[in-house]
Each structure stands twice: as structure tokens, then as C-alpha cells.
Amino acid sequence: PVLNKLRSAGTTAPYIRPVYPTKTFPNHYSIVTGLYPESHGIIDNKMYDVTQNAFFSLKTNEKFNPRWYHGEPVWLTAMRQKLRTATFFWPGSDVPINGTFPDFYKQYDSQIPFEQRLATLFGWLSLPKEQRADFYTLYLDEPDTAGHKYGPESQQVISALEKVDKLLGMLMNGLKERRLHRCANVIIMSDHGMEEASCDRATFVTNYQQHTSDFIIIQGPAARIRPKRLPDDYFSFDYEGLVKNLSCRTPEQPMRPYLKENLPKRMHFANNQRIERGHLYMKSGWQAALNQQEVKYCTGGFHGSDNVFDNMQAIFIGYGPAFKTNTVVAPFENIEIYNLMCVL
């Protein structure tokens, strides 16, 4: 397979560590800004901002509003250095961050086939030298989609990986045809891992707490407690009382409630108003929800758990003139990739 060839011909790591929570938008935006979610503001795929009294979701146009995105993505860093940039999908690249888009970009549309994405990239690469971009991104939503639907161990994930591998082969051949294979630096990475989902490994707040009418649970493996009356109760809600009430109720409890300021410092998940103060830390493989009806993944796969869990780790391969051949480096955090791209 192409991935293995690139791995042995370039530089790789046993794994790279995603940021917490191990979700898509927080991690993609950390990769291109070099910041933790508490600093760049994209703390989840769905979130609430109390100062704006506004909700962010991937399903609404609010995701195109630059007020949510802090920090400087690498395409803006490159443009400040008089370089040209082209992004075929990357969270944040279709948003006018600091009032600016990349020189070439596409608004996200998951229906566009991978081959078409690559063909557009090759079109950009074939432009005259003075118009051609210096920095490119290409985003493929596999094997993530198959992983969610069928689970990480499934045959469908293997097929999705084969499809991605074939596409990487097409990318390398296309670079060779354009005589760019010796001068282009290529970074291949994933944003997180995947965990097998099961409703047997879901815990429900209603099992521990009778009175649940004044808050909701942002469900999942990095669950958060949000008061219902917003913005009024956002700061005044009795998070302390609720966290205390949900703590140490059973000997083998998979859910560990925390106030965000008491979460392990290594998570860097406290210093932002968009992070609710009440947090439910989950054991590996477990999810939390208010009740059975609110669990999103009973089958298939999920991610979002503690970023030190083995199943959440991501991949990294660097290939090109700037990378050593046949080299394995120690595991590192994905926020370092921004620095690496700046050096390149």
C-alpha cells in the first residue's frame, strides 16, 4: 500500500496525540493554529457562547461566522509572508478569519467525490508558476464516516482505508507527472482515532440524579453540563452541587464529574467561557448522556474521549525533501504540526 511506502520512505511517528476533546473541528483547527481549543475557541463541534448568547453547530450557517475562530490559521500566516494558499476543505478555511479567505478555497460539501477533490487540486498545481499556490490542504472524510457508521474494526473501515490509499497513490503519481515529487513536502495525518460504540457502555445522569429539569447534558465521551436557562444561569448555576451529587455514587462508576478548573492540566480544557463549568470525564470506551434516548452512538464508532487513550491516537507521515527518509520520531502533540508547517 502507498501509505506504508510513504511511511518507510519518509518520517513517521508511532502515533501523534490529538487535543482534548478528540473531536473533528477542535482538532483540525488546533493542527492549523498550533493552539489548544481553549485558546482558539473551537472547543467542540457544537458549543454555546454566553457573551454572544449564540450557538455554534456544523449544521447551521453560524459555522461560517468568523467570531468563533480565534488564533491565526497557517494559511493566513503563509499569506502574510507573501505566499499563496489553496484549501480543498479544512475546518475554518471557508470562513473569513481576520476578514481573509485562502487564495483558493472551496465551501465544504461532503458529496464531492474524493477523485474530484484531487482533480481540482491538480488543476491548482498546474497553474502558471506566478499564480500557483505554495501551500495546499486536502481533506478526506474517510475512514471517519465508515468508522462512525460501522465501527473501527469493520470491513467497511478497511475498504475506506483502501480507497484513501488508492487516492494517495493518485496524488503521488500526479506530483510525479508534474515533476513536483522531489520538491513538494507532503504531510499525511488524521485528527483522532475511533472507539467501538455500545449502549452497554453508556451511563445516564438520570440514574444518579432525580432532579434534571434545569440542565442538559452535552452527550458523549467528553460530556458537559449546561444549564437550560441561558444566558441567565450560565455562571450562577450550581455546578458544584451537581458535580458533588454525581461523584462516587457507585464503586465502579465509569463517569467522573469535574469542575472544569479541576480537570487534569494536561487537557488544557478550562480557560474559555465556551467550556461549561460542569464536565463529565469518561472511562475509555464509555459515553455519558442524560438518558437512554439521548445517546448518539449505540452502534458503530465514536471519538471525543481523553486524548491519552490508545484508541484516540492519530497518524503522521511526512514525505519530501524536508523530511528524513526511513525515520521514526517519538510521538508528539498535533499542535506541533503548525510549527512544522511554518518551518517548511
matplotlib code that plots the C-alpha trace (Angstrom):
import matplotlib.pyplot as plt

x = [0.0, 1.0, 0.7, 3.3, 5.6, 5.4, 5.9, 9.2, 10.4, 9.7, 9.4, 6.7, 5.8, 4.2, 1.3, 0.5, -1.6, -4.8, -6.1, -9.0, -11.8, -10.8, -13.4, -13.1, -13.4, -11.3, -8.5, -8.4, -8.3, -5.6, -3.5, -3.6, -3.2, -0.9, -3.3, -5.3, -9.1, -9.4, -7.2, -8.5, -12.2, -13.4, -14.0, -16.4, -18.4, -21.3, -21.0, -22.6, -21.0, -22.6, -21.2, -22.8, -25.7, -25.2, -24.9, -22.4, -23.1, -21.8, -25.3, -26.0, -24.5, -23.1, -20.1, -19.2, -19.2, -15.5, -16.4, -16.0, -12.5, -9.5, -5.8, -4.2, -4.6, -1.5, -2.9, -3.1, 0.4, 1.6, -0.3, 1.4, 4.7, 3.5, 2.8, -0.3, -2.6, -5.2, -7.5, -9.8, -11.7, -10.3, -12.4, -12.1, -10.8, -14.2, -14.6, -13.3, -11.0, -9.5, -11.5, -9.5, -10.0, -7.2, -6.4, -8.2, -10.8, -14.0, -17.0, -17.4, -19.6, -19.2, -21.0, -18.0, -16.2, -12.6, -11.4, -13.0, -11.3, -7.9, -8.6, -9.3, -6.0, -4.1, -5.8, -4.4, -1.0, -1.0, -1.5, 1.4, 4.1, 3.2, -0.4, 0.2, -0.2, 2.7, 0.5, -2.4, -4.8, -6.9, -9.5, -10.9, -13.8, -12.8, -12.3, -14.1, -17.5, -17.3, -15.9, -18.9, -21.4, -19.9, -17.2, -13.4, -13.0, -15.4, -14.7, -16.2, -13.3, -10.8, -12.4, -12.4, -8.7, -8.0, -9.9, -7.8, -4.7, -5.5, -6.2, -2.8, -1.2, -3.0, -1.7, 1.9, 1.6, 0.1, 3.0, 5.4, 3.7, 4.1, 7.8, 6.9, 7.5, 11.1, 10.3, 6.8, 6.7, 3.6, 2.1, -0.4, -2.3, -5.5, -7.2, -8.2, -8.9, -12.1, -13.7, -16.2, -19.7, -22.1, -25.1, -23.8, -21.0, -23.3, -24.0, -27.1, -27.2, -30.9, -29.7, -27.7, -29.9, -33.7, -33.9, -32.7, -35.2, -32.9, -29.9, -29.0, -26.1, -24.0, -23.7, -20.7, -17.3, -16.4, -19.8, -20.6, -23.4, -25.2, -28.0, -31.3, -31.9, -29.4, -27.7, -29.1, -27.9, -24.7, -22.5, -24.8, -25.9, -25.0, -22.4, -20.6, -23.7, -24.4, -20.8, -20.7, -24.0, -22.9, -19.5, -18.6, -22.1, -21.1, -17.7, -17.1, -18.6, -17.4, -18.2, -16.1, -17.7, -15.3, -15.5, -13.5, -10.9, -10.1, -9.6, -6.1, -4.0, -2.6, -6.0, -5.9, -9.7, -10.7, -9.6, -12.5, -16.1, -17.4, -16.4, -19.2, -18.0, -19.5, -17.7, -18.2, -14.9, -15.5, -13.5, -12.1, -15.0, -17.7, -20.2, -22.5, -26.0, -28.9, -30.9, -31.0, -32.8, -30.0, -27.1, -25.9, -23.8, -25.2, -23.6, -20.7, -17.9, -17.3, -14.5, -14.0, -12.5, -9.4, -6.6, -4.2, -6.3, -4.7, -7.8, -7.9, -4.3, -3.8, -1.3, 1.5, 3.7, 6.0, 7.4, 9.5, 12.9, 12.5, 11.9, 14.4, 13.9, 13.1, 12.9, 10.7, 10.4, 8.9, 5.2, 4.2, 1.2, -0.7, -0.4, 3.3, 2.3, 1.6, 5.3, 6.4, 4.4, 5.8, 9.4, 8.6]
y = [0.0, 3.6, 4.6, 2.0, 3.1, 6.7, 5.7, 3.9, 6.5, 9.4, 10.4, 8.9, 8.6, 5.6, 8.0, 11.6, 12.9, 14.8, 17.6, 17.1, 16.7, 14.3, 15.7, 16.8, 20.6, 21.2, 19.0, 20.3, 23.9, 23.0, 21.5, 24.7, 27.2, 25.4, 26.3, 24.2, 24.5, 26.7, 29.2, 29.1, 28.9, 25.9, 23.8, 21.3, 20.6, 22.2, 24.9, 27.9, 31.4, 33.2, 36.6, 36.5, 34.3, 32.3, 28.6, 27.1, 23.9, 22.3, 22.1, 25.9, 28.9, 30.0, 27.8, 30.4, 33.2, 34.3, 35.4, 31.8, 31.3, 32.8, 32.4, 32.5, 29.5, 28.6, 29.8, 33.3, 33.0, 32.0, 34.8, 37.3, 36.0, 36.7, 33.1, 31.9, 29.3, 26.8, 24.7, 21.9, 21.7, 22.2, 23.4, 27.2, 27.6, 28.6, 31.3, 34.9, 34.6, 38.1, 39.1, 36.9, 33.6, 31.5, 32.5, 29.4, 27.6, 25.5, 25.6, 22.3, 19.7, 16.1, 15.0, 16.0, 12.7, 12.3, 12.0, 15.3, 17.0, 15.6, 16.7, 20.3, 20.2, 19.1, 22.0, 24.4, 22.8, 23.1, 26.9, 29.1, 29.5, 33.1, 32.1, 28.7, 28.3, 27.4, 25.7, 23.3, 21.3, 18.3, 16.8, 13.3, 12.4, 8.7, 6.4, 8.6, 8.3, 4.5, 4.3, 6.1, 4.0, 0.6, 0.7, 0.8, -2.9, -3.2, -4.4, -1.1, 0.8, -1.4, -0.6, 3.1, 2.9, 1.1, 3.9, 6.6, 4.6, 4.5, 8.2, 8.9, 6.8, 9.1, 12.1, 10.9, 10.0, 13.4, 15.1, 12.9, 13.8, 17.5, 16.9, 18.1, 14.9, 15.9, 19.4, 19.1, 18.3, 16.1, 15.7, 12.9, 12.9, 12.1, 14.2, 11.5, 7.8, 5.8, 3.7, 0.9, 2.2, 0.2, 1.2, -1.2, 1.3, 4.4, 5.9, 8.1, 11.1, 10.3, 7.1, 9.2, 12.3, 12.6, 16.4, 17.0, 19.7, 22.7, 21.4, 19.4, 17.1, 17.7, 13.9, 11.8, 10.8, 14.3, 15.3, 18.8, 20.1, 23.1, 25.0, 25.3, 29.0, 30.8, 33.2, 33.9, 30.8, 30.1, 31.3, 31.2, 27.5, 25.2, 23.2, 22.4, 20.9, 18.8, 17.6, 16.6, 14.8, 12.8, 11.9, 8.5, 7.1, 3.5, 1.8, 1.2, 4.4, 5.0, 8.7, 11.1, 14.5, 17.5, 21.3, 22.3, 24.1, 20.8, 18.7, 17.5, 20.4, 18.4, 18.6, 22.4, 22.5, 25.2, 28.6, 29.6, 30.8, 28.4, 25.5, 24.9, 24.6, 21.1, 18.3, 14.5, 12.7, 9.2, 6.0, 4.6, 3.3, 5.0, 7.8, 9.8, 11.2, 12.5, 9.3, 6.3, 8.3, 10.9, 8.5, 9.3, 6.2, 2.8, 1.1, 1.9, 4.1, 7.3, 9.6, 12.5, 10.7, 11.5, 12.3, 9.9, 6.8, 4.5, 4.3, 8.1, 8.5, 9.7, 9.1, 11.2, 10.7, 13.4, 12.8, 15.1, 16.9, 18.4, 15.1, 12.4, 9.0, 5.9, 7.8, 7.2, 10.1, 10.0, 10.6, 14.3, 16.5, 17.6, 21.3, 21.0, 20.5, 24.2, 24.9, 22.3, 23.8, 27.2, 25.9, 24.3]
z = [0.0, -0.7, 3.0, 4.0, 1.2, 2.2, 5.8, 5.1, 2.6, 4.9, 8.6, 10.8, 14.5, 16.3, 16.8, 17.4, 20.2, 19.4, 21.6, 24.0, 23.2, 20.4, 18.0, 14.4, 14.5, 17.6, 16.3, 12.7, 14.0, 16.5, 13.7, 11.6, 14.5, 16.9, 19.8, 22.2, 21.8, 25.0, 23.2, 19.6, 20.7, 18.8, 21.9, 20.3, 17.1, 19.0, 21.5, 23.2, 23.7, 26.7, 25.8, 22.3, 23.5, 20.4, 19.4, 17.1, 15.1, 12.0, 10.7, 10.8, 9.0, 12.3, 11.4, 8.7, 11.3, 12.0, 15.6, 16.7, 15.3, 17.3, 16.5, 13.1, 10.8, 8.9, 5.5, 6.9, 8.3, 4.9, 3.1, 5.5, 4.2, 0.6, -0.2, -2.0, -0.4, -1.6, 0.6, -0.7, 2.6, 6.1, 9.0, 9.1, 5.5, 4.2, 6.9, 6.5, 9.6, 10.2, 7.1, 4.8, 2.9, 1.3, -2.3, -3.5, -1.3, -1.5, 0.8, 2.5, 0.7, 1.7, -1.5, -3.7, -4.6, -3.5, -7.1, -7.9, -4.9, -6.2, -9.8, -8.5, -6.5, -9.6, -11.6, -9.0, -9.2, -13.0, -13.0, -14.2, -11.6, -10.7, -10.0, -8.3, -4.6, -2.2, 0.5, -0.1, 2.1, 1.1, 3.5, 3.1, 5.4, 5.4, 7.2, 9.8, 8.2, 7.9, 11.4, 12.8, 10.9, 11.2, 14.0, 13.8, 13.4, 10.5, 6.9, 5.7, 7.5, 5.8, 2.4, 3.2, 4.1, 0.8, -1.0, 0.7, 0.0, -3.7, -3.7, -2.1, -4.9, -7.4, -5.6, -5.7, -9.4, -10.1, -8.4, -10.4, -13.7, -12.8, -11.8, -8.3, -6.4, -5.5, -4.3, -2.6, 1.1, 1.8, 5.4, 5.9, 9.2, 10.9, 13.5, 16.0, 16.5, 16.9, 19.6, 19.3, 20.4, 22.6, 24.6, 27.3, 27.8, 28.3, 31.6, 32.3, 34.6, 35.4, 37.1, 39.7, 39.9, 40.1, 39.5, 36.0, 34.7, 34.9, 32.9, 29.8, 29.1, 26.0, 25.5, 24.5, 25.9, 26.9, 28.2, 29.6, 31.9, 30.5, 32.4, 30.5, 31.2, 29.0, 29.3, 32.8, 34.7, 32.8, 35.6, 38.6, 38.1, 41.0, 39.1, 42.4, 43.9, 40.9, 40.4, 44.1, 43.8, 40.7, 42.3, 43.7, 43.7, 42.8, 43.3, 39.6, 38.2, 34.6, 34.9, 36.9, 37.3, 37.5, 37.6, 34.6, 36.6, 38.4, 35.2, 34.7, 33.5, 30.6, 29.0, 28.6, 28.8, 31.2, 30.1, 27.9, 28.6, 25.9, 28.1, 30.6, 34.2, 34.8, 33.0, 32.9, 32.4, 31.0, 31.2, 27.9, 25.7, 27.7, 26.9, 29.1, 28.4, 30.3, 29.5, 27.1, 24.3, 24.1, 23.4, 19.8, 19.2, 20.4, 17.4, 15.1, 16.4, 18.3, 19.4, 21.8, 24.8, 26.8, 24.3, 26.1, 25.4, 22.8, 20.6, 20.2, 18.8, 15.3, 12.5, 11.0, 7.9, 6.4, 3.0, 0.8, 0.6, 4.1, 5.8, 6.6, 5.0, 6.9, 10.2, 13.2, 15.6, 19.1, 19.5, 19.7, 20.0, 16.9, 17.9, 16.9, 13.2, 12.9, 13.8, 11.4, 8.5, 9.3, 9.1, 5.8]

ax = plt.figure().add_subplot(projection="3d")
ax.plot(x, y, z, "-o")
ax.set_aspect("equal")
plt.show()
